[in-house]
Amino acid sequence: MARLHQRTREQRGAAAVEFALVAPLLLLLVFGVISYGYMLSFRQALSQGVAEGARAGAVWPVGYDSSQDVAREAAALARIDEALGSYGVGCATTGVTCSVAVVDCDAGNRCLSVTVSYPYGDRPLTPDVPLVPLPGTLSYTSAARLT
């Protein structure tokens, strides 16, 4: 019995030492998953916002007339800002590049091209987590034929 009591006394504090060794790795993994998940969520919103901006600018106002390019651009930029608003980001945010242009596409038709670029490496939406690689820039382009 004395021998069993001595063995348990030798093991005292072992769990605390093991936890101290494993906890940083566990926290790195948890915060890395959270950081990467938030970046992927923002990336999806950025992609959706660009596509919605192209659609909104292409269909409004109806009928292509070069004098309406400013209205098309405003409609596209409004949709992008709406899609990214929940992240506190928009086309007016420092570092964000939003461009809307009417370009030639297939068979003599005109298309509205929308491009948004966000410098995620310079302006991450979550704190940096060591050893978790995140992209430097998120950039998306979408085009829609003008009606």
C-alpha positions as CSV (number, residue, x, y, z in Angstrom):
1,M,0.0,0.0,0.0
2,A,2.8,2.4,0.8
3,R,4.3,1.7,-2.6
4,L,1.0,2.6,-4.4
5,H,0.8,5.8,-2.4
6,Q,4.4,6.7,-3.4
7,R,3.7,6.1,-7.1
8,T,0.7,8.5,-7.1
9,R,2.8,11.1,-5.3
10,E,5.3,10.9,-8.1
11,Q,2.6,11.5,-10.7
12,R,1.3,14.7,-9.1
13,G,1.3,17.7,-11.5
14,A,1.9,15.5,-14.6
15,A,-1.4,16.4,-16.0
16,A,-0.7,20.1,-15.6
17,V,2.6,19.8,-17.3
18,E,1.1,17.8,-20.2
19,F,-1.7,20.4,-20.6
20,A,0.9,23.2,-20.6
21,L,2.7,21.4,-23.5
22,V,-0.4,20.7,-25.5
23,A,-2.5,23.8,-24.9
24,P,-0.5,26.1,-27.2
25,L,-0.9,23.7,-30.1
26,L,-4.6,23.2,-29.4
27,L,-5.2,27.0,-29.3
28,L,-3.1,27.5,-32.4
29,L,-5.3,25.0,-34.2
30,V,-8.6,26.4,-32.9
31,F,-7.7,30.1,-33.7
32,G,-6.3,29.0,-37.1
33,V,-9.5,27.3,-38.0
34,I,-11.5,30.4,-36.9
35,S,-9.3,32.8,-38.8
36,Y,-9.3,30.7,-42.0
37,G,-13.0,30.2,-41.8
38,Y,-13.7,33.9,-41.5
39,M,-11.4,34.6,-44.4
40,L,-13.2,32.0,-46.5
41,S,-16.6,33.6,-45.5
42,F,-15.3,37.0,-46.6
43,R,-14.0,35.6,-49.8
44,Q,-17.4,34.1,-50.6
45,A,-19.1,37.5,-49.9
46,L,-16.6,39.2,-52.1
47,S,-17.2,36.8,-54.9
48,Q,-21.0,37.1,-54.5
49,G,-20.8,40.9,-54.3
50,V,-18.8,41.2,-57.6
51,A,-21.3,38.9,-59.4
52,E,-24.3,40.8,-58.0
53,G,-22.6,44.1,-58.9
54,A,-22.1,42.9,-62.5
55,R,-25.7,41.7,-62.8
56,A,-27.2,44.9,-61.2
57,G,-25.2,47.2,-63.5
58,A,-25.9,45.1,-66.6
59,V,-29.7,45.2,-66.3
60,W,-30.3,48.7,-65.0
61,P,-31.1,50.9,-66.6
62,V,-32.7,48.9,-69.5
63,G,-31.2,49.4,-72.9
64,Y,-27.6,50.2,-73.6
65,D,-26.7,53.8,-74.0
66,S,-23.2,55.1,-73.3
67,S,-24.6,58.0,-71.4
68,Q,-26.0,55.6,-68.8
69,D,-22.5,54.2,-67.9
70,V,-22.4,56.3,-64.7
71,A,-25.7,55.0,-63.5
72,R,-24.6,51.4,-64.3
73,E,-21.4,52.0,-62.3
74,A,-23.3,53.4,-59.4
75,A,-25.7,50.4,-59.4
76,A,-22.8,47.9,-59.5
77,L,-20.9,49.7,-56.7
78,A,-24.0,49.9,-54.5
79,R,-24.5,46.1,-54.8
80,I,-20.8,45.5,-53.9
81,D,-21.0,47.7,-50.9
82,E,-24.2,46.0,-49.8
83,A,-22.6,42.5,-50.0
84,L,-19.5,43.5,-48.1
85,G,-21.2,45.8,-45.6
86,S,-21.5,43.2,-42.9
87,Y,-17.7,42.9,-42.8
88,G,-17.2,46.7,-42.5
89,V,-15.7,46.8,-46.0
90,G,-16.8,48.7,-49.1
91,C,-15.4,50.3,-52.2
92,A,-14.6,53.4,-50.3
93,T,-12.5,51.5,-47.8
94,T,-8.8,52.3,-47.9
95,G,-6.9,49.7,-50.0
96,V,-10.0,48.2,-51.7
97,T,-9.9,48.6,-55.4
98,C,-13.3,48.5,-57.2
99,S,-13.5,49.0,-61.0
100,V,-16.5,48.9,-63.3
101,A,-16.0,49.2,-67.1
102,V,-18.1,48.6,-70.2
103,V,-16.1,46.3,-72.4
104,D,-16.5,44.4,-75.7
105,C,-17.5,40.8,-75.4
106,D,-18.7,38.2,-77.8
107,A,-20.2,38.9,-81.3
108,G,-20.2,42.7,-81.0
109,N,-22.1,42.7,-77.7
110,R,-21.1,44.9,-74.8
111,C,-20.5,43.6,-71.3
112,L,-20.1,45.2,-67.9
113,S,-16.9,44.0,-66.2
114,V,-16.6,44.4,-62.4
115,T,-13.4,43.8,-60.5
116,V,-12.8,44.1,-56.8
117,S,-9.4,43.6,-55.1
118,Y,-8.9,43.5,-51.4
119,P,-5.4,43.4,-49.8
120,Y,-6.1,40.8,-47.2
121,G,-2.4,40.5,-46.2
122,D,-2.2,44.2,-45.4
123,R,-5.7,44.5,-43.9
124,P,-6.7,41.1,-42.4
125,L,-10.2,41.0,-40.9
126,T,-9.0,38.9,-38.0
127,P,-5.8,39.1,-35.9
128,D,-2.8,37.2,-37.4
129,V,-2.4,33.7,-36.2
130,P,1.2,32.4,-36.4
131,L,1.9,29.5,-38.8
132,V,-1.5,30.0,-40.5
133,P,-0.9,31.2,-44.1
134,L,-3.6,33.5,-45.4
135,P,-3.7,35.0,-49.0
136,G,-2.1,38.3,-49.7
137,T,-4.8,39.6,-52.0
138,L,-8.4,38.5,-52.7
139,S,-9.4,39.6,-56.2
140,Y,-12.5,38.7,-58.2
141,T,-13.8,39.7,-61.6
142,S,-17.2,39.1,-63.1
143,A,-18.9,40.2,-66.3
144,A,-22.5,40.4,-67.5
145,R,-23.8,41.2,-71.0
146,L,-25.6,44.5,-71.1
147,T,-29.3,44.3,-71.9
